[in-house]
Amino acid sequence: MSETFRRIVTGHDDQGRAVIQSQGAPERVKTLSGRGPTFYEIWNTRETPAQIDRASGEPFEEGIILAPPANGTRIRVLDIPPETSDSSSLDPAQARALFAEIGAENASTNQGQARHPHMHRTETVDYGIVLQGEITLLVDIGEVTVRAGDIVVQRGTNHGWANRSGKNCRIAFILVDGKFVEGLS
């Protein structure tokens, strides 16, 4: 894993002045099956437009959930370790079990013939920003290596992430609830 980072949250005092409400390590962290990737949940919103109040905290969630709340958003950071022979050869049931750890068993599209065992699809628009390292984005037709500073706009497509670099990749994701148009679901 890479070095840690802080989550800094602002708010308002009783006079409406801007204040630092909290700062510290992310409170919800989960490493899938104890070996990676590691999810650092930063914040979620439950509606759009998001309600801005004086000093409430992040809306409560139990555990780590892949998709954002309905009509909401989510920001998280992932540390994705290099692939191993074990992680790159999961069967469909093992892949679904990993996605089930983050409340998204049905997101897995691995039916045994997938380009990568972690291929999945969600009804979201995701902005992925590589902070450190590199990772390969695989889609049904094509792939691209994404490096530190690159930004991916992932629009509800079937995809997977393969870390072939031999080093950790840290990537931030902002997820926005979406809706497939007719013919794409």
MOWO-V525165 format. One record per pair of residues at least 6 apart in sequence whose ideal C-beta (glycine too) atoms are under 7 Angstrom apart, sorted by the first residue. I is the first residue (numbers start at 1). J is the second residue. D is the distance in whole Angstrom. If there is no record, write none. Layout:
# MOWO-V525165
I/J/D ; I/J/D
This chain:
# MOWO-V525165
1/38/6 ; 1/79/5 ; 1/168/6 ; 2/79/6 ; 2/132/6 ; 2/168/5 ; 2/170/5 ; 4/25/6 ; 6/23/5 ; 6/24/6 ; 6/25/7 ; 7/24/7 ; 7/26/5 ; 7/42/5 ; 8/20/7 ; 8/23/4 ; 9/21/5 ; 9/22/5 ; 10/18/6 ; 10/19/7 ; 10/20/6 ; 10/21/6 ; 11/19/6 ; 11/21/4 ; 11/54/6 ; 11/55/4 ; 12/18/6 ; 12/19/7 ; 12/54/4 ; 12/55/7 ; 13/19/5 ; 21/55/6 ; 26/40/4 ; 26/41/6 ; 26/42/6 ; 28/41/4 ; 28/64/6 ; 29/38/7 ; 29/39/7 ; 29/40/5 ; 30/39/5 ; 30/64/4 ; 31/38/4 ; 32/98/5 ; 32/101/5 ; 33/98/6 ; 33/101/7 ; 36/80/7 ; 36/81/4 ; 37/78/5 ; 37/79/6 ; 37/80/4 ; 37/81/7 ; 38/78/7 ; 38/79/4 ; 39/64/5 ; 39/76/6 ; 39/78/6 ; 39/102/7 ; 40/76/6 ; 40/77/4 ; 41/64/6 ; 41/76/5 ; 42/75/4 ; 42/76/6 ; 42/77/7 ; 43/58/5 ; 43/75/5 ; 44/58/6 ; 44/59/6 ; 44/61/7 ; 44/68/6 ; 44/69/6 ; 44/72/6 ; 44/73/7 ; 44/74/5 ; 45/72/5 ; 45/73/5 ; 46/59/5 ; 46/69/5 ; 46/72/5 ; 47/71/5 ; 47/72/6 ; 48/71/6 ; 48/72/7 ; 64/102/5 ; 65/102/6 ; 65/103/4 ; 66/99/7 ; 66/102/4 ; 66/103/6 ; 66/104/4 ; 66/107/6 ; 66/122/7 ; 67/104/6 ; 67/122/5 ; 67/124/6 ; 67/175/7 ; 68/74/4 ; 68/124/6 ; 68/175/4 ; 68/176/6 ; 68/177/5 ; 69/177/7 ; 70/177/6 ; 71/177/5 ; 72/177/6 ; 73/174/7 ; 73/175/6 ; 73/176/5 ; 74/175/4 ; 75/172/7 ; 75/173/7 ; 75/174/5 ; 76/173/5 ; 77/170/6 ; 77/172/5 ; 78/171/5 ; 78/173/7 ; 79/168/6 ; 79/170/5 ; 80/135/6 ; 80/161/6 ; 80/163/5 ; 80/169/5 ; 80/171/7 ; 81/163/7 ; 81/168/6 ; 82/163/5 ; 82/165/6 ; 82/166/5 ; 82/167/6 ; 83/162/6 ; 83/163/5 ; 83/164/6 ; 88/117/7 ; 89/117/7 ; 90/117/4 ; 92/110/5 ; 92/111/6 ; 92/112/5 ; 95/108/5 ; 95/110/4 ; 95/117/5 ; 95/118/6 ; 96/105/5 ; 96/108/5 ; 99/105/5 ; 99/107/5 ; 99/108/5 ; 99/120/6 ; 107/120/4 ; 107/121/6 ; 107/122/5 ; 108/120/5 ; 109/119/5 ; 109/120/6 ; 109/121/6 ; 109/158/5 ; 110/117/5 ; 110/119/5 ; 115/138/5 ; 115/160/7 ; 116/138/5 ; 116/160/4 ; 116/162/6 ; 118/160/5 ; 118/161/7 ; 119/158/6 ; 119/159/7 ; 119/160/4 ; 120/160/7 ; 121/156/7 ; 121/157/7 ; 121/158/4 ; 122/156/7 ; 123/156/6 ; 123/178/5 ; 123/179/6 ; 123/180/6 ; 124/156/6 ; 124/175/5 ; 124/176/6 ; 124/177/6 ; 124/178/5 ; 125/155/6 ; 125/156/7 ; 125/176/5 ; 125/178/5 ; 126/154/4 ; 126/173/5 ; 126/175/5 ; 127/151/7 ; 127/153/6 ; 127/173/7 ; 127/174/4 ; 128/151/7 ; 128/152/4 ; 128/154/6 ; 128/171/5 ; 128/173/5 ; 129/151/5 ; 129/171/7 ; 129/172/5 ; 130/146/5 ; 130/147/6 ; 130/148/5 ; 130/149/7 ; 130/150/5 ; 130/169/7 ; 130/171/5 ; 131/148/6 ; 131/170/4 ; 131/171/6 ; 131/172/6 ; 132/148/6 ; 132/168/7 ; 132/169/7 ; 132/170/4 ; 133/148/7 ; 133/165/6 ; 133/167/5 ; 133/168/6 ; 133/169/4 ; 133/170/6 ; 134/145/6 ; 134/146/6 ; 134/147/4 ; 134/148/7 ; 134/165/5 ; 134/169/6 ; 135/146/6 ; 135/161/5 ; 135/162/7 ; 135/163/5 ; 135/169/4 ; 135/171/7 ; 136/143/6 ; 136/145/5 ; 136/162/4 ; 136/164/6 ; 137/143/6 ; 137/144/5 ; 137/146/6 ; 137/152/6 ; 137/159/6 ; 137/161/6 ; 138/159/6 ; 138/160/5 ; 138/162/6 ; 139/157/6 ; 139/158/7 ; 139/159/5 ; 140/158/5 ; 146/152/6 ; 156/178/6 ; 156/180/6 ; 156/184/7 ; 163/169/5
